[in-house]
Amino acid sequence: MRTTQHIQYTTRPGTAELNADLIRGVFAELAEIGPSDIEYAAYLLSDGQTFVHLFSSSSGGAPLTELPAFRRFQAAASDRHLAPPVSQ
């Protein structure tokens, strides 16, 4: 069964570009290893601070969460986010 998640959060002022750089690192690493069952997209909304991530996989989040780039993205996320992400 395929799992899909919608994750949304707003970054603190001055941290959106760092957040976007870390996301680009995740995409670069995904491109290198090319897991076939992951669909992942991230968007910055027009306010310049709110991010939306869409993630879908038939094997859960493990292939994504095991990436070093994803771990770097998550490492100080609470310092960049105004509030915890909302996941649906």
C-alpha positions as CSV (number, residue, x, y, z in Angstrom):
1,M,0.0,0.0,0.0
2,R,1.3,3.4,-0.9
3,T,1.6,6.1,1.8
4,T,1.3,9.8,1.1
5,Q,2.1,12.6,3.4
6,H,1.5,16.4,3.2
7,I,3.8,18.3,5.6
8,Q,3.5,22.0,6.1
9,Y,5.4,24.5,8.3
10,T,6.4,28.1,8.5
11,T,10.1,29.1,9.0
12,R,11.3,31.8,11.3
13,P,12.3,35.1,9.7
14,G,15.7,34.8,8.1
15,T,15.8,31.0,7.9
16,A,13.8,30.2,4.7
17,E,16.9,30.3,2.5
18,L,18.9,27.9,4.7
19,N,15.8,25.6,4.8
20,A,15.6,25.7,1.0
21,D,19.3,24.9,0.7
22,L,18.9,21.9,3.0
23,I,15.9,20.7,0.9
24,R,18.0,21.0,-2.2
25,G,20.6,18.8,-0.6
26,V,18.0,16.1,0.0
27,F,16.9,16.3,-3.7
28,A,20.5,16.1,-4.8
29,E,21.1,13.0,-2.8
30,L,17.8,11.4,-4.0
31,A,18.9,12.0,-7.5
32,E,22.2,10.2,-6.9
33,I,20.6,7.1,-5.4
34,G,17.4,7.2,-7.4
35,P,15.0,5.1,-5.2
36,S,12.3,4.1,-7.6
37,D,9.4,4.1,-5.2
38,I,9.7,7.6,-3.8
39,E,7.9,10.6,-5.0
40,Y,8.9,13.8,-3.2
41,A,8.3,17.5,-3.8
42,A,8.7,20.6,-1.8
43,Y,7.3,24.0,-2.4
44,L,7.8,27.5,-0.9
45,L,4.6,29.4,-0.8
46,S,4.2,33.0,-1.8
47,D,4.7,34.3,1.7
48,G,8.3,33.3,1.4
49,Q,8.3,31.4,4.7
50,T,5.8,28.6,4.4
51,F,7.0,25.3,3.0
52,V,4.9,22.4,1.9
53,H,6.4,18.9,1.3
54,L,4.5,16.1,-0.5
55,F,5.9,12.6,0.0
56,S,4.7,9.3,-1.3
57,S,6.2,5.9,-1.1
58,S,5.2,2.2,-1.1
59,S,8.0,1.4,1.4
60,G,7.2,4.1,4.0
61,G,9.6,6.9,4.9
62,A,12.7,4.8,5.6
63,P,14.5,5.4,2.2
64,L,14.2,9.2,2.7
65,T,14.8,9.4,6.5
66,E,18.0,7.3,6.2
67,L,19.7,9.8,3.8
68,P,22.5,11.9,5.4
69,A,21.1,15.0,3.7
70,F,17.6,14.4,5.2
71,R,19.2,14.0,8.6
72,R,21.0,17.3,8.2
73,F,17.7,18.9,7.2
74,Q,16.0,17.6,10.3
75,A,18.9,18.2,12.7
76,A,18.0,21.8,13.7
77,A,14.6,22.0,12.1
78,S,13.0,23.3,15.4
79,D,15.5,26.2,15.3
80,R,14.2,27.2,11.8
81,H,10.4,26.5,12.3
82,L,8.0,28.8,14.1
83,A,6.0,25.7,15.2
84,P,6.2,21.9,14.7
85,P,5.3,20.8,11.2
86,V,1.7,19.7,10.5
87,S,1.6,16.3,8.8
88,Q,-1.5,14.8,7.1
